[in-house]
Amino acid sequence: MSLKSQIEQDMRSAMKARSEVQLSTLRLLLAALKQQEIDTRLDLSERDVLKIIEKMIKQRRESIRIFMDADRKELADKEQAELYILIAYMPKQLNETEIREAVTRAISETNAQGPRDMGKVMALLKSELSGKADFSSISGIVKEALL
């Protein structure tokens, strides 16, 4: 079963269970997927679906930070609930040790010598680790390794 089909099935289950937060989150996700299909005029691959979910996760994390800074805990809690629902569709996330190993391999494969080669390393890692790790943390680890 494709990831998109799984999301659609989960949305129907949320309707039956009357789970408002899950239902609204999955509707937003399916709307984003549908919009991307319309924009590109292509069926989305699993990788495309994961990219959209990643983007929505990043938006939720940023919203949570903003709401917490503004002392709006109720809005941050709503975003947090949506975040948990979206994270459930992502593949298992790598831990820091696994990320560091992948960074070390990518640096040796690209023969990176310093910070100016960071783009080559990140491009390789993006293809390998897409959906499996947060790229802001990967970027920091790459920068640290190339200094």
Rosetta silent file (secondary structure, phi, psi, omega in degrees, C-alpha in Angstrom):
SEQUENCE: MSLKSQIEQDMRSAMKARSEVQLSTLRLLLAALKQQEIDTRLDLSERDVLKIIEKMIKQRRESIRIFMDADRKELADKEQAELYILIAYMPKQLNETEIREAVTRAISETNAQGPRDMGKVMALLKSELSGKADFSSISGIVKEALL
SCORE:     score description
SCORE:     0.000 S_00000001
   1 L     0.000  132.547 -179.637    0.000    0.000    0.000 S_00000001
   2 L   -72.706  161.196 -179.438    1.381    3.396   -0.941 S_00000001
   3 H   -62.931  -40.391  179.079    1.889    6.084    1.648 S_00000001
   4 H   -63.276  -42.062  177.805   -0.773    8.264    0.048 S_00000001
   5 H   -62.804  -39.133  178.099   -3.281    5.387    0.155 S_00000001
   6 H   -62.813  -41.694  179.075   -2.414    4.819    3.808 S_00000001
   7 H   -64.038  -43.513  178.445   -3.077    8.493    4.574 S_00000001
   8 H   -62.266  -41.843  179.309   -6.433    8.338    2.771 S_00000001
   9 H   -65.375  -41.488  178.347   -7.398    5.200    4.682 S_00000001
  10 H   -65.065  -33.261  177.516   -6.359    6.798    7.983 S_00000001
  11 H   -65.427  -42.297  177.873   -8.465    9.846    7.147 S_00000001
  12 H   -62.962  -40.104  177.753  -11.534    7.648    6.675 S_00000001
  13 H   -64.285  -39.411  178.384  -10.790    5.945   10.001 S_00000001
  14 H   -65.450  -35.088  176.538  -10.464    9.352   11.688 S_00000001
  15 H   -62.538  -47.237 -178.636  -13.862   10.330   10.256 S_00000001
  16 H   -64.540  -37.868 -178.117  -15.471    7.215   11.703 S_00000001
  17 H   -82.735   -6.373 -177.926  -13.742    7.711   15.050 S_00000001
  18 L    56.804   41.209  177.678  -14.663   11.421   15.051 S_00000001
  19 L   -90.705   96.446 -171.447  -11.062   12.352   15.803 S_00000001
  20 H   -63.698  -44.239 -177.903  -11.148   16.039   14.877 S_00000001
  21 H   -65.192  -46.347 -179.935   -7.447   16.844   15.189 S_00000001
  22 H   -64.263  -42.538 -179.312   -6.355   13.794   13.197 S_00000001
  23 H   -62.073  -47.904 -178.653   -9.052   14.382   10.590 S_00000001
  24 H   -65.606  -38.107  179.186   -8.167   18.047   10.056 S_00000001
  25 H   -64.895  -44.956 -178.968   -4.437   17.267    9.917 S_00000001
  26 H   -69.894  -33.367  175.278   -4.888   14.495    7.362 S_00000001
  27 H   -63.840  -43.116  177.335   -7.229   16.656    5.287 S_00000001
  28 H   -61.307  -42.689  179.656   -4.581   19.386    5.197 S_00000001
  29 H   -63.805  -46.810  179.590   -1.963   16.843    4.194 S_00000001
  30 H   -64.937  -34.886  176.599   -4.121   15.348    1.440 S_00000001
  31 H   -64.666  -41.239  177.914   -4.949   18.844    0.165 S_00000001
  32 H   -64.360  -39.989  178.287   -1.220   19.639   -0.043 S_00000001
  33 H   -64.573  -45.259 -179.493   -0.607   16.365   -1.896 S_00000001
  34 H   -62.997  -42.246  179.064   -3.459   17.032   -4.309 S_00000001
  35 H   -60.979  -41.530  178.668   -2.229   20.590   -4.922 S_00000001
  36 H   -64.723  -40.498  177.855    1.246   19.282   -5.755 S_00000001
  37 H   -62.788  -40.561  179.435   -0.237   16.738   -8.171 S_00000001
  38 H   -66.922  -44.121 -179.032   -2.225   19.493   -9.874 S_00000001
  39 H   -63.053  -41.174 -176.832    0.791   21.812  -10.055 S_00000001
  40 H   -93.182  -14.377 -177.525    3.110   19.182  -11.519 S_00000001
  41 L    58.632   32.641  178.573    0.429   17.266  -13.453 S_00000001
  42 L  -135.067  155.541  171.137    2.050   14.038  -12.291 S_00000001
  43 L   -74.356  142.045 -177.307    1.239   11.366   -9.754 S_00000001
  44 L   -78.862  139.396  173.551    3.386   11.808   -6.675 S_00000001
  45 L   -83.598  169.869  177.622    6.094    9.303   -5.844 S_00000001
  46 H   -58.937  -39.283  179.890    6.706    8.140   -2.281 S_00000001
  47 H   -63.059  -40.439  178.181    9.683   10.516   -2.128 S_00000001
  48 H   -64.287  -41.574  178.898    7.466   13.456   -3.176 S_00000001
  49 H   -62.480  -43.886  179.542    4.912   12.578   -0.505 S_00000001
  50 H   -63.719  -37.412  178.071    7.668   12.414    2.120 S_00000001
  51 H   -62.369  -41.629 -179.956    9.007   15.823    1.027 S_00000001
  52 H   -66.845  -41.921  178.247    5.573   17.370    1.516 S_00000001
  53 H   -63.502  -41.991  177.173    5.197   15.736    4.928 S_00000001
  54 H   -57.942  -44.058  179.886    8.685   16.981    5.864 S_00000001
  55 H   -61.960  -41.971  179.577    7.709   20.497    4.849 S_00000001
  56 H   -68.369  -35.616  176.571    4.558   20.331    6.969 S_00000001
  57 H   -63.734  -44.639  179.452    6.545   19.007    9.944 S_00000001
  58 H   -61.012  -41.438  178.060    8.993   21.877    9.606 S_00000001
  59 H   -62.027  -42.573 -179.174    6.074   24.352    9.522 S_00000001
  60 H   -64.913  -42.140  179.785    4.583   22.833   12.678 S_00000001
  61 H   -62.615  -42.073  178.394    7.886   23.006   14.546 S_00000001
  62 H   -64.916  -42.606  178.750    8.315   26.653   13.605 S_00000001
  63 H   -62.176  -41.946  178.858    4.730   27.434   14.642 S_00000001
  64 H   -59.995  -45.143  179.320    5.249   25.721   17.988 S_00000001
  65 H   -60.214  -46.032 -178.819    8.349   27.828   18.617 S_00000001
  66 H   -64.164  -45.021 -179.382    6.516   31.043   17.715 S_00000001
  67 H   -64.930  -38.184  178.608    3.474   30.191   19.827 S_00000001
  68 H   -66.944  -39.119  177.246    5.624   29.288   22.834 S_00000001
  69 H   -63.897  -33.669 -179.628    7.529   32.584   22.496 S_00000001
  70 L   -88.036    5.229 -179.600    4.186   34.419   22.401 S_00000001
  71 L    58.592   44.405  177.391    2.966   32.445   25.456 S_00000001
  72 L  -114.677   70.335 -174.702    0.106   30.821   23.488 S_00000001
  73 H   -58.964  -38.392 -178.100    0.316   27.332   24.938 S_00000001
  74 H   -63.271  -37.814  177.604   -3.121   26.232   23.643 S_00000001
  75 H   -72.914  -37.278  177.693   -2.106   26.959   20.044 S_00000001
  76 H   -64.534  -38.582  178.504    1.286   25.317   20.549 S_00000001
  77 H   -63.530  -39.862  178.680   -0.450   22.216   21.933 S_00000001
  78 H   -63.442  -45.112  178.533   -2.680   22.008   18.832 S_00000001
  79 H   -63.651  -37.715  179.326    0.371   22.276   16.557 S_00000001
  80 H   -63.877  -40.746  178.292    2.158   19.640   18.665 S_00000001
  81 H   -63.293  -41.798  177.815   -0.751   17.213   18.225 S_00000001
  82 H   -64.796  -39.268  179.928   -0.633   17.775   14.443 S_00000001
  83 H   -60.059  -44.972  178.949    3.133   17.285   14.499 S_00000001
  84 H   -60.826  -39.207  179.874    2.803   13.856   16.160 S_00000001
  85 H   -64.704  -44.250 -178.902    0.270   12.789   13.530 S_00000001
  86 H   -68.049  -39.900 -178.597    2.558   13.861   10.665 S_00000001
  87 H   -61.485  -29.975 -178.899    5.679   12.289   12.176 S_00000001
  88 L   -60.604  -22.886 -178.738    3.915    8.925   12.237 S_00000001
  89 L   -91.545   -4.540 -179.749    4.119    8.816    8.411 S_00000001
  90 L   -86.942  151.596  175.759    7.858    9.421    8.255 S_00000001
  91 L   -65.788  165.794  179.367   10.368    6.572    8.078 S_00000001
  92 L   -54.366  129.997 -178.629   12.367    5.744   11.196 S_00000001
  93 L   -80.679  144.117  179.407   14.603    8.695   11.997 S_00000001
  94 L   -78.092  147.890  175.068   18.350    8.192   12.276 S_00000001
  95 L   -86.008  174.123 -174.375   20.103    8.886   15.563 S_00000001
  96 H   -62.299  -36.931  179.495   23.082   11.233   15.817 S_00000001
  97 H   -62.777  -45.066  179.003   25.645    8.404   15.607 S_00000001
  98 H   -64.506  -37.232  177.968   24.126    7.099   12.362 S_00000001
  99 H   -65.383  -45.374 -179.988   24.052   10.631   10.947 S_00000001
 100 H   -61.403  -38.067  176.825   27.701   11.184   11.852 S_00000001
 101 H   -63.661  -43.805  179.290   28.639    7.895   10.133 S_00000001
 102 H   -64.336  -38.949  178.243   26.752    8.944    6.984 S_00000001
 103 H   -63.920  -44.238  179.136   28.470   12.362    7.050 S_00000001
 104 H   -61.142  -44.352  177.681   31.888   10.732    7.374 S_00000001
 105 H   -61.929  -44.211 -178.040   31.138    8.410    4.430 S_00000001
 106 H   -64.823  -38.177  178.811   29.854   11.317    2.314 S_00000001
 107 H   -64.782  -42.259  179.888   32.946   13.412    3.063 S_00000001
 108 H   -70.782  -36.702  179.834   35.257   10.574    2.004 S_00000001
 109 H   -67.103  -35.838 -177.999   33.184    9.785   -1.116 S_00000001
 110 H   -92.773   -2.302 -176.852   33.218   13.407   -2.289 S_00000001
 111 L    53.821   41.115 -179.619   36.836   14.013   -1.202 S_00000001
 112 L   -68.484  135.554 -176.569   35.686   17.146    0.601 S_00000001
 113 L  -107.766  -26.802 -177.100   38.572   19.203    1.942 S_00000001
 114 L  -166.086 -170.459 -176.465   36.907   22.089    3.726 S_00000001
 115 H   -57.426  -27.138 -179.662   33.841   24.261    4.175 S_00000001
 116 H   -68.207  -18.496  179.097   33.755   25.211    0.482 S_00000001
 117 H   -93.956    9.263 -176.798   32.923   21.563   -0.338 S_00000001
 118 H   -60.643  -36.162 -179.990   29.887   21.522    1.953 S_00000001
 119 H   -60.462  -42.273  178.982   27.478   21.730   -1.011 S_00000001
 120 H   -63.381  -43.654 -178.568   28.822   18.499   -2.533 S_00000001
 121 H   -65.498  -46.027 -178.431   28.528   16.662    0.766 S_00000001
 122 H   -63.979  -37.195  178.991   25.009   17.967    1.466 S_00000001
 123 H   -62.442  -43.053  178.738   23.842   17.007   -2.052 S_00000001
 124 H   -65.773  -43.888 -179.710   25.002   13.436   -1.521 S_00000001
 125 H   -66.198  -35.128 -179.797   23.454   13.271    1.941 S_00000001
 126 H   -61.343  -39.747  179.260   20.171   14.728    0.689 S_00000001
 127 H   -71.970  -32.971 -178.011   19.787   11.814   -1.718 S_00000001
 128 H   -80.983  -41.857 -168.226   20.729    9.248    0.949 S_00000001
 129 H  -108.444    9.845 -178.308   18.980   10.591    4.043 S_00000001
 130 L   -55.520  124.200  178.812   15.895   12.292    2.652 S_00000001
 131 L    84.697   -9.829 -176.481   13.056   11.769    5.114 S_00000001
 132 L  -102.529   -9.337 -178.592   15.278    9.970    7.614 S_00000001
 133 L  -159.606  159.837  178.231   16.775   12.972    9.398 S_00000001
 134 L   -82.555  123.661 -173.341   16.374   16.709    9.925 S_00000001
 135 H   -74.517  -16.858  175.016   18.679   18.539    7.519 S_00000001
 136 H   -69.409  -38.188  177.131   19.269   21.497    9.810 S_00000001
 137 H   -73.047  -36.977  177.589   21.002   19.156   12.278 S_00000001
 138 H   -62.071  -41.909  179.790   22.823   17.366    9.436 S_00000001
 139 H   -58.612  -43.466  178.539   24.069   20.715    8.165 S_00000001
 140 H   -63.060  -39.773 -179.627   25.557   21.520   11.564 S_00000001
 141 H   -68.746  -39.950  177.991   27.287   18.144   11.745 S_00000001
 142 H   -64.207  -45.492 -179.569   28.723   18.541    8.214 S_00000001
 143 H   -59.710  -44.387  179.120   29.944   22.053    9.001 S_00000001
 144 H   -62.188  -41.505 -177.944   31.584   20.794   12.196 S_00000001
 145 H   -71.180  -28.891 -177.257   33.256   17.897   10.354 S_00000001
 146 H   -88.959   -6.929  178.849   34.625   20.082    7.556 S_00000001
 147 L   -79.778    0.000    0.000   36.238   22.684    9.811 S_00000001
